[in-house]
Every structure is written in structure tokens, then in C-alpha cells.
Amino acid sequence: MPVVVSDAEVTLADVLSLRLAVDEPLADGTELVLRNRATSVESRVPLGTPDARMREAELAVSLAPLELGPGRWDTYLQQGAARTRLRSVDPGFSLDHLDAYALSRRTLAYRAYRTRNGFLALKVDDAQPAAEVRSVWFREGRFEVTGLLAFTGLDDDEARHEAKLALRRSRPDAELTSVATVQGVRFHAALSLCDVIAAAPDQTGTWEPSLEVRGVATPLRLASRLDDVDGKRRRLHYPAAQIDGVPIRPCYTADDELRIEVGG
């Protein structure tokens, strides 16, 4: 039976809200099935008794009680022995909604999205507090970065928080810090690229930036995960700046954390 998702969203209360267009009414006993793409573990949710006259259905499924682990979960409707994978016309992406979702302290983060081949899926991640990068650039001999604090529980207000940007590397060990600006959950930080080169002269290597904010228990990794661009290391390539003849550029790791590469 053809079923198309016209609207999909995970609300701020971690409820999966779906609007379905169906050619035929859903049968009594229909279940929503979430299937982990890597492990094939399934979670089934009974949908109750549908209205036989309906050609549209609205579903609301609380996700926390399902105990879904991190990973990608494909979605199906199960009606008796028949199983239909849910197609979607909703890209499932709103940056404003994702920003609002990240304001609360959470242990898991859920996001509904449309796969490349047009099906609805659910992405579940561990929700560790982080400094979510919105812009990064080199200008006037400085590394600059802006973004917002995700999953820290801080309020999105005008309050200022004492903070600093730290860059660290190993072999040889080195650390640089500079004062950062944090207002509410928005941050801006900058650091001299000349200082980066001088801290480990004649040494190639990778620097790991983090943001330390008063009131947040642990340093925040700088990362970019609250969007629909996965695999930024492959997809985003920044031009290198030349500082005293040494190339230096921002890049991302395989799990979308920001790094600064020197030399190479």
C-alpha cells in the first residue's frame, strides 16, 4: 500500500510527529516499525484504531520510551504480514528548529530526515555538550570561529559567560589560549595564526580547538553536527593560508569535529 510522509519532525519533547498520505485507510493493528540499519534491531509501536474514512493520518510517537540506541533507524509500516517502507517528501531539515532543539540538556538527540533515495529515517546521536560551529575563517592573520553552545542547558539570553578558546596539539605538546566571547549560547573566538606557527616552529601537525565556558563542567569540542551535511571531511575543503611560508587550514575529522592543520 503506497504511503508517503508529507511532514516529519522530532519535537522539542522528543516526540516523532508524522503526517502521512495514504491511498487506503490504515488497517486495524498497524504498527510503526523502527529498524536499526547497522544491527537490524527493531522497535515496534502500535498505532491504535484508525478512522476507516481517513486518507491522511497524523502520528505522534514518544521516542524516549523506545530506548533507541545511537545510529540510523529506517521506518516502516507493518500491516499484518505486509511491511511498507515509508517514503518521504519532507527533507526534515530546519536550522532554526535544530538550534532550538539543541538548547536543552539531553542524553540522546533525535532527528528525522529524508534519505538520498527518498525514504524517512531517524538519526540518533549521543548528545554531548559541544560548541557547534556556524562559521570558521582565516582573516587578517587570525583564526576566527562563531557558533552556539549545544546541549549545555544554558539559556539563550543576553547573559555573558566568561570563556576562553584553547588550541592543543601533541608531539610536541603545545597549548594556546585566548579570551572568547559567549553571550547566552552564542560564541565568537579568535586566535593569532602567527602564535600557532610560533608555538611549534618547523613542525607539521594538527591542533584541536575547544571552548572552556564558566558554568559548563567540561571543555566543549568544536564540531559541526546540527545540519544535514554529514562527512564534512570529504565535502568541505578550505583554502590554506600562508603564514611565514607555512600552509595552515581548518578541516574536519571523520566525526565532524573541527581541527587546524599546519604544514603538509
C-alpha positions as CSV (number, residue, x, y, z in Angstrom):
1,M,0.0,0.0,0.0
2,P,1.6,3.4,-1.0
3,V,2.3,5.6,2.0
4,V,4.0,8.9,1.8
5,V,5.2,11.1,4.6
6,S,4.3,14.7,3.9
7,D,5.6,16.2,7.1
8,A,8.1,14.8,9.7
9,E,9.6,16.4,12.8
10,V,11.0,15.5,16.1
11,T,9.6,18.0,18.6
12,L,11.4,19.6,21.4
13,A,9.9,17.0,23.7
14,D,11.4,14.1,21.6
15,V,8.1,13.1,20.0
16,L,8.3,11.9,16.4
17,S,5.4,13.8,14.7
18,L,4.4,12.4,11.2
19,R,1.7,13.3,8.7
20,L,1.0,10.5,6.2
21,A,-0.8,10.5,2.9
22,V,-2.3,7.0,2.2
23,D,-4.2,5.5,-0.8
24,E,-6.2,3.3,1.6
25,P,-7.0,3.7,5.3
26,L,-4.6,2.1,7.7
27,A,-5.7,-1.3,8.8
28,D,-6.6,-2.1,12.4
29,G,-3.4,-3.3,14.2
30,T,-1.0,-1.3,12.1
31,E,2.4,-0.8,13.7
32,L,5.2,1.7,13.1
33,V,8.5,-0.2,12.9
34,L,11.9,1.4,13.5
35,R,14.8,-0.8,12.3
36,N,18.4,-0.1,13.1
37,R,20.3,0.0,9.8
38,A,23.5,-1.5,11.3
39,T,22.2,-4.1,13.7
40,S,18.7,-4.9,12.4
41,V,17.3,-4.4,15.9
42,E,13.7,-3.4,15.7
43,S,11.3,-1.3,17.8
44,R,7.5,-1.7,17.1
45,V,4.9,0.9,18.1
46,P,1.1,0.0,17.8
47,L,-0.8,2.9,16.2
48,G,-4.2,2.2,17.7
49,T,-7.5,2.0,15.8
50,P,-7.6,4.3,12.7
51,D,-10.6,6.0,11.2
52,A,-11.6,3.9,8.2
53,R,-12.6,7.1,6.3
54,M,-9.2,8.8,6.6
55,R,-6.9,9.2,3.6
56,E,-4.4,11.1,5.9
57,A,-3.0,10.1,9.2
58,E,-1.2,12.0,11.9
59,L,1.1,10.1,14.2
60,A,2.8,11.1,17.4
61,V,5.3,8.7,18.9
62,S,7.3,9.4,22.1
63,L,10.8,8.3,21.3
64,A,12.4,8.1,24.8
65,P,10.5,5.1,26.0
66,L,11.6,3.1,22.9
67,E,15.2,3.1,24.1
68,L,16.7,3.5,20.7
69,G,20.5,3.5,20.6
70,P,22.7,5.8,18.6
71,G,22.6,5.1,14.9
72,R,20.3,5.4,11.9
73,W,16.8,3.9,12.1
74,D,14.7,3.2,8.9
75,T,10.9,3.5,9.2
76,Y,8.2,1.1,8.1
77,L,4.5,0.5,8.5
78,Q,3.6,-3.1,9.3
79,Q,0.1,-4.3,8.5
80,G,-0.3,-8.0,9.1
81,A,2.4,-9.7,7.1
82,A,2.8,-6.7,4.8
83,R,5.6,-4.2,5.5
84,T,6.0,-0.9,3.7
85,R,9.0,1.3,3.9
86,L,7.9,5.0,4.4
87,R,8.7,7.3,1.6
88,S,9.0,11.0,2.4
89,V,8.7,14.3,0.6
90,D,9.8,16.3,3.6
91,P,13.5,17.0,3.8
92,G,13.2,17.1,7.6
93,F,15.6,20.0,8.0
94,S,15.1,23.3,9.7
95,L,18.2,25.0,11.1
96,D,16.1,27.2,13.4
97,H,14.4,24.1,14.8
98,L,17.7,22.3,15.2
99,D,19.1,25.3,17.1
100,A,16.1,25.4,19.4
101,Y,16.3,21.6,19.9
102,A,20.0,21.9,21.0
103,L,19.2,24.4,23.8
104,S,18.1,21.7,26.2
105,R,20.4,19.4,28.1
106,R,19.9,15.9,26.7
107,T,21.5,12.4,26.7
108,L,20.3,11.5,23.2
109,A,19.4,13.7,20.2
110,Y,16.9,12.6,17.6
111,R,16.5,13.9,14.1
112,A,14.0,12.9,11.3
113,Y,15.4,13.2,7.8
114,R,14.9,12.0,4.2
115,T,17.5,9.6,2.8
116,R,19.1,10.1,-0.5
117,N,16.7,7.7,-2.2
118,G,13.6,9.4,-0.6
119,F,12.7,7.4,2.5
120,L,12.1,8.6,6.0
121,A,14.8,7.7,8.6
122,L,15.6,8.7,12.1
123,K,19.2,9.6,13.2
124,V,20.0,9.1,16.9
125,D,23.2,10.5,18.4
126,D,24.7,10.8,21.9
127,A,24.0,14.5,22.9
128,Q,27.3,15.5,24.4
129,P,27.6,19.3,25.2
130,A,29.6,20.9,22.3
131,A,30.4,24.2,20.7
132,E,28.5,23.9,17.4
133,V,30.4,25.7,14.6
134,R,28.4,28.0,12.3
135,S,31.3,29.9,10.6
136,V,35.0,29.5,10.5
137,W,37.6,31.5,8.6
138,F,41.1,32.9,8.4
139,R,41.4,36.7,8.0
140,E,44.0,39.3,8.9
141,G,46.3,36.6,10.2
142,R,43.7,35.2,12.7
143,F,41.7,32.1,13.0
144,E,38.1,33.1,13.9
145,V,35.1,30.9,14.7
146,T,31.4,31.6,15.6
147,G,28.6,29.3,16.7
148,L,26.3,28.2,19.5
149,L,26.6,26.1,22.6
150,A,24.7,22.8,22.1
151,F,23.1,20.6,24.8
152,T,24.7,22.6,27.7
153,G,21.4,23.7,29.3
154,L,22.5,27.4,29.2
155,D,19.7,29.9,28.4
156,D,19.5,31.7,25.1
157,D,19.5,35.2,26.6
158,E,21.8,38.2,26.8
159,A,23.9,37.0,29.8
160,R,27.6,36.9,29.2
161,H,29.7,34.0,30.3
162,E,33.5,34.0,31.0
163,A,35.1,31.8,28.3
164,K,38.3,31.0,26.5
165,L,39.3,29.3,23.3
166,A,42.1,26.7,23.6
167,L,44.2,25.1,20.9
168,R,46.2,22.0,21.8
169,R,48.5,19.6,20.0
170,S,50.7,16.7,20.8
171,R,54.2,15.6,19.7
172,P,55.4,18.2,20.5
173,D,53.0,19.2,23.2
174,A,51.8,22.8,22.9
175,E,48.8,24.8,24.0
176,L,47.5,28.3,23.1
177,T,44.6,30.2,24.7
178,S,42.7,33.4,24.0
179,V,39.6,35.1,25.5
180,A,36.4,34.1,23.8
181,T,33.0,35.9,23.8
182,V,29.9,34.0,24.9
183,Q,26.6,35.7,25.1
184,G,23.7,33.4,26.0
185,V,24.5,30.4,23.9
186,R,26.3,32.3,21.1
187,F,30.0,32.4,20.9
188,H,32.8,34.1,19.0
189,A,36.5,33.4,19.4
190,A,39.7,34.3,17.6
191,L,43.4,33.4,17.8
192,S,46.6,34.6,16.0
193,L,47.8,32.2,13.4
194,C,51.4,33.6,13.9
195,D,51.1,32.4,17.5
196,V,50.1,28.9,16.2
197,I,53.2,28.7,14.0
198,A,55.5,30.1,16.7
199,A,54.3,27.6,19.3
200,A,55.7,24.7,17.3
201,P,58.1,26.1,14.7
202,D,59.2,23.8,11.9
203,Q,56.7,21.2,13.0
204,T,53.7,20.0,11.0
205,G,50.7,18.7,12.9
206,T,47.1,19.1,13.9
207,W,45.7,21.4,16.6
208,E,42.5,20.5,18.4
209,P,40.3,23.6,19.4
210,S,38.0,23.6,22.4
211,L,35.9,26.2,24.2
212,E,36.0,26.4,28.0
213,V,33.0,28.2,29.4
214,R,32.4,29.1,33.1
215,G,29.3,27.2,34.3
216,V,29.9,24.2,31.9
217,A,31.6,21.3,33.5
218,T,33.9,20.1,30.7
219,P,35.7,21.8,27.7
220,L,33.5,21.8,24.6
221,R,34.8,20.3,21.4
222,L,34.3,22.5,18.4
223,A,32.1,20.4,15.9
224,S,29.5,20.9,13.2
225,R,26.8,18.3,13.5
226,L,23.5,20.2,13.7
227,D,22.8,20.3,10.0
228,D,22.2,18.0,7.1
229,V,25.8,17.8,5.9
230,D,27.4,14.6,7.2
231,G,31.0,13.7,6.3
232,K,32.4,17.2,6.2
233,R,36.0,16.0,5.9
234,R,35.1,14.8,2.4
235,R,32.8,17.5,1.4
236,L,34.2,20.8,2.9
237,H,37.7,21.9,1.7
238,Y,39.0,25.2,2.9
239,P,41.8,27.1,1.2
240,A,45.1,27.2,3.1
241,A,46.5,30.5,4.4
242,Q,50.3,31.0,4.2
243,I,51.9,32.2,7.4
244,D,55.7,32.8,7.0
245,G,55.5,30.3,4.1
246,V,53.8,27.6,6.2
247,P,50.3,26.4,4.9
248,I,47.6,26.3,7.6
249,R,44.0,25.4,7.1
250,P,40.8,24.4,9.0
251,C,39.4,20.9,8.4
252,Y,37.0,18.4,9.9
253,T,37.6,14.9,11.3
254,A,35.6,11.8,10.2
255,D,33.1,12.6,13.0
256,D,32.8,16.3,12.1
257,E,35.0,17.8,14.8
258,L,37.0,20.9,13.8
259,R,40.8,20.8,13.5
260,I,43.6,23.2,12.4
261,E,46.2,21.6,10.1
262,V,49.6,23.1,9.9
263,G,52.0,22.2,7.1
264,G,51.6,19.1,5.0
